[in-house]
Amino acid sequence: MPGLLHLFFETIPVTSDTYGREFDLLVTATDVENNRPYHSMILPAMKHFNKKDSTDATKIGDSIIDIEESKNTGCRLNISIATGAHTSKQLQSAKPGYLINNLFKFLPSLDAVNENL
């Protein structure tokens, strides 16, 4: 059974006019046997992109369990976005690498990082 996000993106296409983003790969909780905080969602993405070292991975999420997953996997970076499951204060309790309060303000910064890679 495809993951919920897969079904969402098949049903409601995300266009570059709407968000300016395209996804190379989606791995959702229903795509793996062990859900977060285990590393089961990050490892298939690493394999897809031929990455063997988890320090090459960055986890972006909106919940404490996303931060835990990142730490359990050994990701170099975890970014929490406080416009989803948990508030900024709740996310801070899990000590994320970075905390973003507004996704749409964050996206231009991500573009700048990508341009410098």
N, C-alpha and C positions, 0 to 999 in steps of 0.2 A: 504494500500500500504506500503510495507516495506521501511525503510529509505535508503537513498543513500549509507551509509556505509554498511548496511546489504547487499545490492545488490553487492557492491564492494567485500566484503569478500566472498560472495557466488560464485562470478565469478572468482576472483583471490585469491586463498587460501593463507593465510599467514602461512608459515611453520616455525617451530623452527629453521630450518637450515638457513632461510633467516633473520629472525628478532629475534628469540629466545623468542618470546612472544606469549601467547595465551590469548584470551579474554573470560572472564566468562559471560559478558553481554555487548551488545551494545544498547544504547538508542540514537537515532538521532533526529534531528529537525522534520523530517516527521513522527516520531512515536508519537508525542504529539500534543495536541491541541494548547497550547500556547508555542511559541518558546522563546528562550533567548531574553531578560535578565530575564524572569520569571524562576521560579524554576522547571518548568514542566519536564525538562530532568533529573534533579538530583533526584527528589522524587521517580520516578519509580525504579531507581537503588537502592536507600535506602530501598525501600520496598522489592525488590528482595533479598537483603542481610540482611533483618531483622534488619535494623538500624532505630531507631525512632528519634534520635537526629542528627540534621544537623551538629553539631560540630564534629561528627564522619566521616564526608565526606571531601574528597579532590577533588578539581576540577583542571584538567590539560587542558589547552587550548592554542590556538594560536591567540586569538583576544581579543580586548577590551571588547566586549560583553560577552566573557567567564568570564572575571574578574568580570564584573557587575553581571552576573548570580550567581557566587560564593558568592559575597557579599550579594546579595538579598536573597540567601538561608541560609546564616549564616554558610557557610562551615568553618571549622577550618583553612583550608589551601587552597590557590590557587596558582598554579604554571603556569606561562606563558612561552611558548616556542616560541622564535623569529625566527623560521624557517618555518613560515606559513603565515597567513593572514596579520599580522602586523609586522613592524620592532621593534627592541628593543626600540628605542626612543618612538615610538607610544605606545607600551605596558607600558613603564615606566610612561607615563602620567596618566594611570589609577591606578597606585600604586598596582601592584601585590604583593603577599606575597613573591614570589621568581620569578626570571627571569632567564631562561636558554637560552643561545644563540645557543646551538647545541644539538638537541635531542639525537644523538648517543653518545655524551659525557655524557649526563645525565643518560642514562639507567644503566650504571654500578653503579652509586650512588643510584639509585632506588633499585637495587638488594641488595646492602649493607643494606639499610633501611629495606627491607623485611626480610632479614636474622635475624635482631635484634628484630623483632616483636614477 
